[in-house]
Amino acid sequence: MRFGTHLSARKIRRKLDASGPLDTGRAGVELLSRKLVFTPLFATLFERGYPPSIPRHRLLDESETFRPEPIDSSATDAAFDEDRFVTLVPGGRILAGSGAIFTGEGELVVESLSPSADRSAYTTIPLIDHLFRDGPRFVTDIFTGDVHSLRPADDSTGLLCPLIPRYRNYYHWTIETLPKLRLLDAFGDETGREPTLLVPADPPAWMRDSLRLLGGEDFPIRHAREPVYDADPTVVPSFAGTVTGAEHRWFKRQTSGLRGDADTDRSRRIYVSRAGARERRVHNDDAVLDALDDYGFEPYRLEELPVAEQVRLFAEAEAVVGPHGAGLSNIVYSDDVAVVELFGSNVKTNFARIAEAAGFEYHRLEGRQDGPDIEVDVSRLRETVEQIVD
């Protein structure tokens, strides 16, 4: 466990500056209890079969299932369609805080929170969140399968689909949640039935704007103001652990009105700055900026830009450099971009997989971990950038 990253003095100071001592203290106690107590406890419960669950193979065998028509006849799209689907769960219950779905018999529909092969790792944190949000009795009922003890909203809607990210984060919303809209479109075209989207009660601007840009407002929308919703049936799109080539084309097609001449004029070079973030800042940012300036890169703090501007920016980019973080999710709007992702010691493959699916040139540059931040080897950065720009 990387306590140097989670509890470094530098990160604590940033939290104090942003939230004050009281909220910082509460957050620290919660973080430690999550990491030291509840994560291992919940993992043990999962290993012992709690909560009872219905995995993908049973879901497909026992539920009414619809698959999207291929975009074209390519092998890539055929594989995509084999892995993407919409199922209907009769008498389902939706937990509004996480989007988790339970059957009427109290079984967790794994597909609502996790790829089929990674149940424990993906479901632990969202269900721990329910402990802090909804209380121990709520979570006890979940783990024992006693969903009938939960109190659903009285005015629940049939054919309801949760569009709620597991974590309230730009990455999980963009990469795991928004692609479900394509499946729901295909479901509506095939069946003539229109699901209602259950979205967070108080979505931030970036969530509202991206939902509109990707076609979410074409569906009826309800805001989740109660902890639990009944739906008969509940609509369950397959979980998207990453973006496929077909979904990348869908992102570009859905935002075509914003792209202008981006498909022919891709000349921008972007540095995604995390200077305002609490962690994974570049410690030697000034040196990195000086080096990238020599190659025509412009720095951007994406949290300061509306989603539409982020879409246009990445659509016009020929090269993107940035530390690992949610802002790189915007490569789904790019076309034939070269990506250089910066890491400390904690290397992840999220954006490498997206780049591979989209056919992008991708480079991983590992630096030195510096507490919650990273220090970039500027000479290696120059060497890498020279490979991707003229």
N, C-alpha and C positions, 0 to 999 in steps of 0.2 A: 504494500500500500504506500503511495507516494505522499506522505504527510508533508514533505517539503514543498510540494506543489499546492496541497490543500490548505496548509496552515502557515505559510511563510509570513514573516513580519511585513514584507512589502505588500502582500495581498490583503493582510489585515488592515494596514494603514489605508489602502484604497477603499476598503469596505467602510471603515470609520469615516472617511471623508465623504462618502456617498450617502451613508445611512445613519450615522451617529452611533454612539456607544451602546445604547439600549438594544437597537435592532441588530447591531453587530454581535453583541453577546448572545442574543437569542439564536441568531443564525449559526454561531459557533457551536453552541450546545446541540442544536439540531443536527449539524453536520457530523459531529462526533458520534452522536447516538445512531445516526443512519449508518455510518461506516463501521462502527465497532459492535453494535448490537443488532440492528434490524436487518442489515444486508445478510450477515451469516445466518440469522434466524430464519428469514424468509427463504433463503436458498435451501436450508435444511428441510423446511416444510415442502418446498417444491419437489425435492428428491423423494419425499415420502408420499407424494401424491395429493398434496393439498395446495391450492383448492383442486377439487376434481375438474378435469379438463377434457375438452374435445379437440384433438389435433386435426391437422389439415386432412389427412386421409379419411378420417371418420366424417368430418364436415362435408366433404365432397360426396361420400357414399350415402349420407343420410339426409342431405338438404337439396332443395331445388337449386340447380346451378346453371349459370349463363356465362358464356365466354365471348369476348369481342371478336368480330370478324377481322382477319388480317388486314393491315394497311396495304401491303403488297404481298407478292408471292415469295419474298426472300426467306432464306432459312432463318435469319435473325428474327424476323417478325413471327415466323411459325413457332419458334421457341418461346418468344414473348407470349404468344397467345396460349401456349400450353401452360404457362406459369401464372397467368392472370385470369381472374374470374370474378363473378359476383354470385353469392349464395344468399338464400333467404332462410332465416331461422325463425320458425313460428314461436310466438310467445316469448321473445327475447327481452332481456333487461339490459339497459345501457347505463353505465356509470359515467356521469357527465364530466367528472374531473379528469378522466384518463381516456375515455372512449372505449373502455373495456366492455365487452359484451358477454353476458351469461345466458345460457338457455333456461327455459322454464324449470328444468330439473336441477338447476344450480351448477351446471358445468361451465367453466370459463372457456369461451371460444378463443383458442390460442391465436388464431389468425387476426383477431382484432388488436393484438398488441405486439405480435412477434412473427418473424419468418418461421416457417415450419420447423427448422432445424435448431432453433436457438431459444427455446422457451424460457429458461430460467433467467438468463442474462438480460433479456429484453423486458420481462414482466416484473422483475423485482422492484425496480425503482418506481414505476407508476403505482404499484400497489402500496408501497411504503408511503408514497405521497397521500394516499387515501387515509392512512393512519393519522397523519398530521392534519389533514384537512377535515375528515369526517369522523374521526374518533375510533377508539379501540373496538367498540361494539359493532360498528359498521364493518370493520375489517374481519372481526371474528365471524360474522355472518357470511362474509365472502369466502373465507377459507374453509368453513364447514359446509359450504354449499347451501346454506339456509337463505337463499335470496328472497324468499317470500316474507322474511322479516324486515326486509328493506322497504321503505315507503316510497313508491314511485309517484311521479306527478299525476294528479287526477285527470289532467286533460291531454294525456299522451296521444301520439299520432301513429297510426299504422304506416307501414312502408317507410320507416324512419332509418336514416343512415347517419351514424356519428362521423362528423368530419372534425375530429378533435385530436390534436397531436399528443403523443405520449408525453412529450416535454414541450413547454411553451417556449419554443426556440425556432429561429428562422430556418435552420437546417432541417429539423424534423418536420416542420410544416411544409417546406418546399419539396423535400425529397421523398418523404414517406407519406404525406397526407394529400397534397394537391393532385398527384397522379391518379388518385381514386376518381377524380371527376371524369377522366376519360372512360373509365370502366362504367360509371353511372350513365354517361351519355350512350354508350353502346347498349347497356341494359334497357334504357328507355326506348331506343330505336327498335330493339328486338321485341320488346314486350308491350310497348305502348303505355307503360306505367311509369309514373314520375315519382321518384323518391323525394322525401323531404329531408333536407340536410339539418342535422343538429350541430350547431357550431358553438364555440365558447360564448359565455354571456357578455363578456366585455372585451372583445377582440381588439388588440392594438391596431394602429393604422396600417402597419405593414401587412397584417393578416387580412384586414378588410380589403385593402387595395389589390393584393395578389389574388384573393378569391374572385374579385370582380374581373381582373385581367384574364384569368384562366377559365372564365365561364361559369363560376359558381352561382352567380346571381340569376342564371337561367333556371335554377331550381327553386322551389319553395324553401324558405329558410326559417328555422326556429332557433332561438338563443337559449342555451341550457341554463336556466335559472333555478333548477331543482337538482338535487344530487343524483336522482335515479329516474329513468324513464322506461315505461313499458312500451313495447312496439310489437305489433302482430300483423305482419312479420317484421323482423329487424333485417335490414339490408347490410350484408357483410362483404365489402370488396376485399380481394386478396391483399395481403400486406406487402408493400413495396419496400424491400430492404435497401434497394439502390435504384438508380434510373437506368433503364435499358435504352438501346439505340432508338427503338420505336417511340419510347416516351420522350426522349430528347427531341425528336422531330415534332412530337405533339406540343411540347413547350414552345418551340419556335413558331409553329403554326398558330397556336392560340394567341400569341403576342405579335402576329405579323403586322397589325396596324401601328405598332410602335417602332417597328424596325426600320422603316424608310428605305434608304439605300444601303443599309448595313451589309446586305449580302454581297455588294460589290465594292463597298468602301469600308474595309476593315483595317484601319491604320492606327488605332489607339493602343497605347501601351500603358497598362494599369498596374499600379502598386496598391494593394489592399492593405491599408494601415489598421493596426489594432491599438493605436496610441491611446484610445479612450477606453479600452477594455480592462477588465480586472485581472486577466491572466493572458498568457501567450503574447504579451507585448514583445517587440523586438528591442532588446536592451540597448543595442548600438544602432538605433534607428537613424540617427543623423548620418552615420557612415554609410548605411544602406541607401538612404535617400541620395546622398552625393554620388554613389556609384551608379545607381539607376538613372539619375538625371543625365548622365553621360550618354545613355542609350535612349533618351526621350520618354522615360516613364513619368507618369503623373500620379501623385499620391491621392488617395480618396479614403475618407472615413465613411463607409457605406451607411452606417446608422444615421448619418445626417442627410441622406438622400431619400426621396420618395421611391417606392418600388418601381414606378414607371421609368424614372431616371436610371435606376440600377439596370433595368432590362436594356434600355438603349445603350448604356455604357458598355455592357458586356457583349451586346450584339455587334458593336463597332470595334471590338478589341481584336487585335492580332496576337497579343501576348498579355498574360496576367502573372504577376508575382505576388505572393502573400503568405503570411503564416497560416497554418492550419486553423480554420475557424469557419463559422457559419456563413460569412460573406462570400466564400468561394462557392457556395451553393449556386450562385448566379451564373456559373459556367453552363448551366442547363440552357441559358438563353444565347450562348455563344455559337459561332459557326467556324470550325477549323481554327480554333485558338490554340496557342502554346501555353502551357501552365507550368509554373515553377512554384512548388509548395515548400514552405520553410517549416522545419521542425526543430525541437530540442531533442530530448531523449525519448519522448513518448510519440512514436510514429504510428499513424493510423492510415488505413487504405481507402477511406470513404471516397475521396475525390479522385484517387487513382483509378478506382473502378468505374466511376462515371466518365472520366476522360477516355478510358479504354473503350467503353460502350459507344461513346460518341465519335471515336476515331481521332481524338486530339493527341498532339504531342504532349508528353508529360514528363517532368523531371522532379525528383525528390531531393531536397538539399537538407541534410542533417547538420545542425549546429550544436552548440553547447547549452545544456540546460542551466538556467540561472534563476533558481528559485521558481516562481510561477512563470518566468519569462524565458526567452531564448536569446542567445547571442549568435549572430550569423557570421560565418567565415566569408568576409567580403571578397577576398581574392577568388574563392571558389564560386561565389555568386557571379562575379564578372565572367568567369570561364563558362558558366552555365548559360548566362544571358547571351553571350556571344554565339552560342550554338543555335539560338532560336531567332535572332534578329539579323538582318542584313548588315 
